Amino acid sequence: MNEGLGARSPGAGGAPGGRPEAAAPRLGASLAAVRARGAKALVPYVMLGDPDLETSVRVARAMAEAGADAIELGMPFSDPLADGPVIQAAGQRALGGGYRLARGLQAVADLRRQVACPLALMTYVNPILQRGAASFCAEAARAGADGLVVPDLPLEESAGLGASCRAQGMDLVLLVAPTSTDERIAGVARAASGFIYCVSVVGVTGAREDTLVRVPATVVRVRARTALPLLVGFGINSVEKAVRAAAVADGVIVASWIVQALADLGAGATPEARAALASRMVRVLRAGLDARPA
Amino acid sequence: MRPAERVEGAEGPDAHGRFGPYGGQYVPETVMPALAELEAAFRGALADPSFHAELERLLRDYVGRPTPLWHAERLSQRLGRGVRVYLKREDLCHTGAHKINNAVGQALLCLRMGKKRVIAETGAGQHGVACATVAALFGLRCRVYMGEEDMERQALNVFRMRLLGTEVAPVSAGTRTLKDALNEAIRDWVTNVETTHYILGTAAGMHPYPWLVREFQAVIGREARRQVLQAEGRLPDAAVACVGGGSNAIGLFAPFLADRGVRLFGVEAAGRGLETGEHAASLTAGRPGVLHGSLSYVLQDEDGQVLNAHSISAGLDYPGVGPEHSHLRDTGRATYLACTDAEALEGMRLLGQTEGIIPALESAHAVGALERIVAGLPEGALVVVGVSGRGDKDMPQVAKLLMNEPAP
C-alpha cells in the first residue's frame, strides 16, 4: 500500500513541495468575512471535466465573475455513493471524456490563475488514498486549492487527512446531517475547519420536495457548538430555496440545479453558452441572497 | 466504541472496525448514526439468550440446518492422491444458498430495531431471494437492487423475488452488475435510513457489516468443524470456498482460524483469465482502496477509479472483497487463487457427474480450483469444500453456453 490516509497517525501530514509557506487557510477566513459584512455566502459547484476540462474551467470563472464567494470543484469518481443521478451523470460524462486526476489538478491551477475566490475540491476518499493523503494535499495546494470536501469521510476517519490539509494550509470541510446526534455534531465542530457543510436532507445530492424541512433544526444544533460558518447544501434548486436556507445559515452550496441546467443545454452547447448560463444562474442567486429581507 | 467481541478464535475487528489496516467506515455522515445503532443492536442481540434461541429455531426449522457434510467419494477418487473431500452442503439450505443464514439473522436485528422496511443488493439473486424470503416471513417491506445485466442472466431469481412480494429495482448505472447495485442500495439507505434496515449480503462494506455477516455465516464453519471431527476424528488439512465479497468463505473459515494446521483457500473469479484484465480477482490482482465504505483490496486504476469486474458468475462479479479476507491474505493465514470461467464450468460438470450435485456457478469456482489445491497438499489430505449454493438458477445461462458443445 502507499502512504495511505495516515488516519491513525495524526501529524503525519507533511509532504514537501506544497504551498511555499503553509499560510492560514483562506476558505474559512473568506467565508467568515462574508458573514462579517452581513452577507450570505454563495458557493456554486462545477464538475471538473464535464464535458471537458477547458469548459469546466470556463464555467467556474464565469461563476466567480458573477459573484460566487467560493467555488466547489467536483472531482469525478467512479462510485460516488453520496450523489444523486445528476452529479453521477456529470461524473460519468467527465470520466467518459478521459478525465484523469493529474489533468484535473492542472485545470485547478489554470482556474487559480484566473480567479481570486477560494476553491474547494470535492472528491471521494479513494482517489486521495491512491495518491496518499500528504501527496494529494501537496499537489492540490500547489494547484491553488483552498480546501477539501470529502463526502465519504466521516469524523472518525478524518484525522489523518485533516493533518495533511493543515500542513498545506488547506481546510478540511466536514459534513453534518439531520441524522447527526448532538455528540457527533460536537465532534465535527472540534475537528472541522473552513466551514461546516450542513446537509439539508436525509439523502443524496439532488432535488426533492421536502429539501428544507429539517434545515432550521439542524443549523440550530450546529450553531450552538461552533463559530465556523455554516453552509447548507443538497437539493437547493431555486432562488427561493437558496434564500430560505441562507436565512437560517451563513450561505448555500448549489450543485445539482446548475449541473442539470448545463446538461440540459445538450452535448452540442458551446463553452460560451455554458458559461453564460452559469453566470446568469449565479447572478440570480446572488441577487436573491443580497435582497433577502433584513 | 468498544472492541468487538472475539468469537470462535476469529480475530478482529478492532475498536475502529478494522481487521489489521482494513475495514473502517467510509460513508456519508447521514448513515453514521445508523451504523452505531446497528452495532449496538447487534451487541445487544449477542448478549441476549432469547435472540440466540430464536435464531437457532429459525435456522433449524425454517432454513433446515444443520446442512449435511457429504463425503464425496467419487470426486475424491477423481482428484487422486488419496484425498478425502467433504462437501459442506449450503446448497441444501432453504432458498438454495448460504445467503439465508445472514438474511435471517439481520431480519431479527431489523425487528429488534423496530424497522419495517428492508433493502438489499444482489448479484446472482441469491441474497435478494433470501431477503425477499425473510421479508415475507416477517411481514417486512422489501426492495432489492439488482444490476440490469444480472437481471438478464439470473431471470429466474428475479421472478422468485417478485413472486415473494419484493420489489426488484433495476440498476442501469455503470456496469449494471453487483457493484452498482451496492451503490444504489447505499444511496437508498442514505435516503431512508430512519425507517429502513439495509441487509448487506456479503462480508464487505462498512463496519459493522463485515463482522456481523461473518458471525451470521460462521454457522457454516462451526457445523463443518464438528461434522468433520465426527466423521474423521480429526480436523481437515484444508478448507476451500469461493470468494466474491467473501461471506460464505469467511463463514467457513472463521471457526478454523485458530486451528493453525487447517489451511484456508479462497477461490476468486479469474473470468476470461487474469492476463485479459477481464476478471474479478481483487485479492489476486487488485490493491488496497476504499470501495463501498471500507478499505480493502479493489480492482482500480492509478487514479483510484474502480474498474469493471467480469465473471461468468454474477455472484462473484465484483471488483472489491471483504476487509477480513484482505487481512487474511496479507498475513498469509489464508491463500487466495483464481479460477477462470472455463474452469468453473468444468467444476460444475465435474461435481454434477461425480456426485450428482450441480453447484451454483459461484461454488463451481471452488470445485474448479480443487485439482490445483490438492496438488499442493500432502497425500491423503482431508479437504472441506464449501458448496455455497445450488445451480438451478444458472441452468438457462449455462445451457446457452454449452448448447453447441458435444457431451463429454
Interface residues (C-beta under 8 A of the other chain):
Chain A: M1 G4 A7 R8 F77 S78 D79 P80 L81 A82 G84 Q88 Q92 L95 R100 L101 Y124 V125 N126 P127 I128 L129 Q130 R131 P151 D152 L153 P154 L155 E156 E157 L174 L175 V176 A177 P178 T179 S180 T181 R184 V188 V199 V202 G203 V204
Chain B: H16 P21 G24 Q25 Y26 V27 P28 E29 T30 V31 M32 P33 A34 A173 G174 K179 N183 I186 R187 V190 T191 N192 V193 E194 R287 P288 G289 V290 L291 H292 G293 L295 V298 Q300 E302 D303 G304 Q305 V306
